[in-house]
């Protein structure tokens, strides 16, 4: 039986548009950033109760 979920991962075409929707419109907070050569390539959005959506 599943009692919780740590995170799900979504591969998106436009990271900035995804951030705008999930943070700007839905109000989720960004918790972790993934950088490669100084450029952000992904992030976690906090959905509450220690569950996150990971975007790449």
Backbone as a chain_set.jsonl record, in Angstrom:
{"seq": "XXXXXXXXXXXXXXXXXXXXXXXXXXXXXXXXXXXXXXXXXXXXXXXXXXXXXXXX", "coords": {"N": [[0.835, -1.174, 0.0], [0.552, 2.192, -0.843], [1.691, 4.908, 0.985], [2.474, 7.471, 0.731], [4.113, 9.984, -1.337], [7.202, 10.965, -2.626], [8.14, 12.533, -4.852], [7.211, 13.431, -8.24], [8.386, 13.291, -11.604], [8.593, 15.499, -14.315], [9.188, 15.883, -17.705], [9.574, 18.689, -19.565], [8.804, 20.898, -22.326], [9.203, 23.642, -22.183], [10.751, 25.139, -19.757], [10.626, 27.605, -18.384], [7.983, 28.472, -18.915], [6.582, 26.436, -17.631], [7.4, 26.88, -15.0], [6.273, 29.427, -14.638], [3.529, 28.809, -14.743], [3.12, 26.829, -12.639], [4.318, 28.037, -10.39], [3.695, 30.827, -10.599], [0.913, 30.979, -11.271], [-0.416, 28.832, -9.903], [0.778, 29.094, -7.441], [2.751, 27.549, -6.172], [5.76, 26.908, -4.329], [9.191, 27.272, -5.236], [11.63, 24.915, -4.487], [14.073, 23.455, -4.87], [16.839, 23.796, -7.085], [18.242, 22.82, -10.176], [21.312, 22.991, -11.645], [23.362, 23.364, -14.542], [26.421, 23.993, -15.77], [26.064, 26.609, -14.823], [23.533, 27.255, -15.724], [20.056, 27.039, -15.225], [18.491, 23.965, -15.27], [16.444, 22.541, -14.288], [13.946, 22.15, -11.673], [12.397, 21.818, -8.405], [9.013, 21.94, -7.459], [7.094, 22.738, -4.686], [4.466, 20.877, -3.449], [3.288, 20.513, -1.059], [3.071, 18.786, 2.126], [5.571, 17.416, 2.126], [5.857, 16.62, -0.537], [6.716, 16.81, -3.959], [6.863, 18.299, -7.281], [8.969, 17.575, -9.855], [10.723, 19.252, -12.338], [12.134, 19.058, -15.546]], "CA": [[0.0, 0.0, 0.0], [1.298, 3.448, -0.917], [1.272, 5.822, 2.051], [2.893, 8.821, 0.384], [4.942, 10.086, -2.523], [8.222, 12.0, -2.474], [8.014, 13.439, -5.986], [7.087, 12.918, -9.598], [9.248, 14.052, -12.508], [7.99, 15.826, -15.603], [10.049, 16.468, -18.726], [8.757, 19.715, -20.212], [9.428, 21.575, -23.461], [9.522, 25.022, -21.836], [10.92, 25.183, -18.299], [10.157, 28.903, -17.885], [6.514, 28.479, -18.964], [6.131, 25.535, -16.567], [7.588, 27.592, -13.732], [5.272, 30.49, -14.575], [2.225, 28.227, -14.423], [3.062, 26.171, -11.329], [4.65, 28.991, -9.33], [2.993, 32.09, -10.745], [-0.546, 30.853, -11.286], [-0.875, 27.944, -8.827], [1.353, 29.553, -6.179], [3.69, 26.597, -5.556], [7.079, 27.477, -4.08], [10.354, 26.553, -5.764], [12.44, 24.459, -3.355], [15.41, 23.032, -5.283], [17.189, 24.126, -8.468], [19.284, 21.999, -10.781], [22.115, 23.825, -12.528], [24.399, 22.743, -15.367], [27.236, 25.085, -16.315], [25.487, 27.871, -14.396], [22.194, 27.437, -16.278], [19.04, 26.21, -14.583], [17.939, 22.948, -16.175], [15.32, 21.907, -13.622], [13.632, 22.608, -10.32], [11.31, 21.174, -7.679], [7.935, 22.783, -6.949], [6.545, 22.151, -3.457], [3.017, 20.705, -3.484], [2.846, 20.359, 0.322], [3.218, 17.477, 2.776], [6.85, 16.856, 1.668], [5.709, 16.082, -1.891], [7.201, 17.793, -4.933], [6.883, 18.009, -8.702], [10.289, 17.861, -10.392], [10.633, 19.649, -13.741], [13.355, 19.093, -16.353]], "C": [[0.883, 1.242, 0.0], [0.774, 4.393, 0.16], [1.691, 7.266, 1.775], [3.753, 8.798, -0.852], [5.933, 11.215, -2.313], [8.136, 13.014, -3.607], [7.699, 12.677, -7.263], [7.96, 13.806, -10.463], [8.534, 14.261, -13.832], [9.055, 16.421, -16.517], [9.188, 17.421, -19.537], [9.528, 20.366, -21.358], [9.922, 22.972, -23.095], [9.55, 25.156, -20.318], [10.378, 26.487, -17.719], [8.629, 28.977, -17.877], [5.939, 27.579, -17.879], [6.27, 26.204, -15.209], [6.549, 28.697, -13.579], [3.902, 29.933, -14.178], [2.179, 27.696, -12.996], [3.401, 27.106, -10.18], [3.778, 30.226, -9.405], [1.487, 31.978, -10.629], [-1.051, 29.994, -10.13], [-0.281, 28.282, -7.463], [2.28, 28.579, -5.478], [5.051, 27.27, -5.387], [8.16, 26.607, -4.694], [11.234, 26.172, -4.579], [13.868, 24.099, -3.738], [15.611, 23.432, -6.735], [18.292, 23.187, -8.925], [20.001, 22.844, -11.82], [23.118, 22.978, -13.298], [25.136, 23.874, -16.062], [26.618, 26.447, -16.026], [24.081, 28.144, -14.911], [21.214, 26.506, -15.577], [18.434, 25.251, -15.609], [16.753, 22.225, -15.551], [15.099, 22.493, -12.244], [12.542, 21.727, -9.717], [10.295, 22.241, -7.282], [7.288, 22.04, -5.786], [5.022, 22.089, -3.55], [2.425, 20.558, -2.086], [3.06, 18.944, 0.828], [4.441, 16.711, 2.292], [6.729, 16.134, 0.322], [6.033, 17.198, -2.887], [6.899, 17.327, -6.366], [8.244, 18.471, -9.207], [10.127, 18.148, -11.885], [12.014, 19.649, -14.379], [12.989, 19.391, -17.776]], "O": [[1.85, 1.326, 0.758], [-0.427, 4.65, 0.243], [1.305, 8.177, 2.507], [4.09, 7.731, -1.365], [5.556, 12.3, -1.872], [8.068, 14.218, -3.36], [7.888, 11.464, -7.359], [8.244, 14.948, -10.1], [7.949, 13.337, -14.397], [9.745, 17.366, -16.134], [8.189, 17.012, -20.129], [10.759, 20.381, -21.357], [10.931, 23.438, -23.624], [8.507, 25.272, -19.674], [9.736, 26.473, -16.669], [8.044, 29.494, -16.925], [4.922, 27.914, -17.27], [5.377, 26.113, -14.367], [6.001, 28.879, -12.491], [3.2, 30.531, -13.362], [1.296, 28.07, -12.224], [2.828, 26.98, -9.098], [3.187, 30.637, -8.406], [0.851, 32.794, -9.96], [-2.003, 30.373, -9.448], [-0.777, 27.813, -6.439], [2.574, 28.761, -4.297], [5.445, 28.102, -6.205], [8.074, 25.379, -4.684], [11.551, 27.024, -3.749], [14.793, 24.412, -2.99], [14.669, 23.41, -7.527], [19.167, 22.811, -8.145], [19.385, 23.351, -12.758], [23.654, 22.0, -12.776], [24.551, 24.621, -16.847], [26.642, 27.337, -16.876], [23.492, 29.169, -14.566], [21.506, 25.33, -15.362], [17.94, 25.661, -16.659], [16.121, 21.391, -16.201], [15.934, 23.227, -11.715], [11.856, 20.99, -10.425], [10.67, 23.319, -6.823], [6.974, 20.854, -5.893], [4.362, 23.116, -3.71], [1.205, 20.487, -1.932], [3.213, 18.012, 0.039], [4.372, 15.502, 2.071], [7.425, 15.148, 0.08], [5.676, 18.359, -2.689], [6.708, 16.139, -6.625], [8.625, 19.625, -9.01], [9.479, 17.389, -12.606], [12.963, 20.186, -13.806], [13.866, 19.468, -18.636]]}, "num_chains": 1, "name": "protein.A"}
